Amino acid sequence: MNEKFFDLKKEKQDRMINAALKVFSTGGYKHASTDDIVNEAGISKGLLFHYFGSKLGLYSFLYDYSVRFMKLEITGSVSSTEQDYFEIRRQMEYGKMQVLKNYPYMQQFLDRCRFEDVSEALVSIERQKNVLTDIQAVLKNQSNRSLFKEEVDYEKLDQILTYTVDGLMDARFQDGSFQPELLYNETCSYFDMMKKLTYR
């Protein structure tokens, strides 16, 4: 991690991080412009390059920071003794909501990175690429699957809910109504409905 950057005041750190998250998540690595990032952050290009060296340096830092931050909040939100699959997913979404209060575009950025096609960007995030999906799988595997009706295919159900969560977030960004708490509540309403349909 970039120790020099963390010597800055937290407000300035977050302003720079949020600007970069927004630009990279909307344009991807190839189309993200450092001019757009510095304009969004209200800083000079010289300052950006002082701390990150290049667009690739910033992208690599941002991905590492996002993975660490998201992992910390999600793992800290899920009880190690919880066995209800839907409650685990609810707790994971609660952790994500806490992240998005500070960094609204962080999940969008991480999602965009999964489909990145620029080789230098791909190489820079390769080491961390599966960290979040792996930890989410571990958390969900705490669940007691005997609670499901016999005919429920767990893998398909999990995929349906993941598509639902991703789709809801995309829709809220598209229509300009994104608010972390409201998205969390909306997401949980889908979990509640699916629990009634799939549990014994």
Sequence and secondary structure as in RCSB ss.txt:
>XXXX:A:sequence
MNEKFFDLKKEKQDRMINAALKVFSTGGYKHASTDDIVNEAGISKGLLFHYFGSKLGLYSFLYDYSVRFMKLEIT
GSVSSTEQDYFEIRRQMEYGKMQVLKNYPYMQQFLDRCRFEDVSEALVSIERQKNVLTDIQAVLKNQSNRSLFKE
EVDYEKLDQILTYTVDGLMDARFQDGSFQPELLYNETCSYFDMMKKLTYR
>XXXX:A:secstr
  TTGGGS HHHHHHHHHHHHHHHHHHHHHH  HHHHHHHHT  HHHHHHHHSSHHHHHHHHHHHHHHHHHHHHH
HHS TT   HHHHHHHHHHHHHHHHHH TTHHHHHHHHTT   HHHHHHHGGGTTHHHHHHHHHHTTS GGGB T
T  HHHHHHHHHHHHHHHHHHHHHTT   HHHHHHHHHHHHHHHHHHHB 
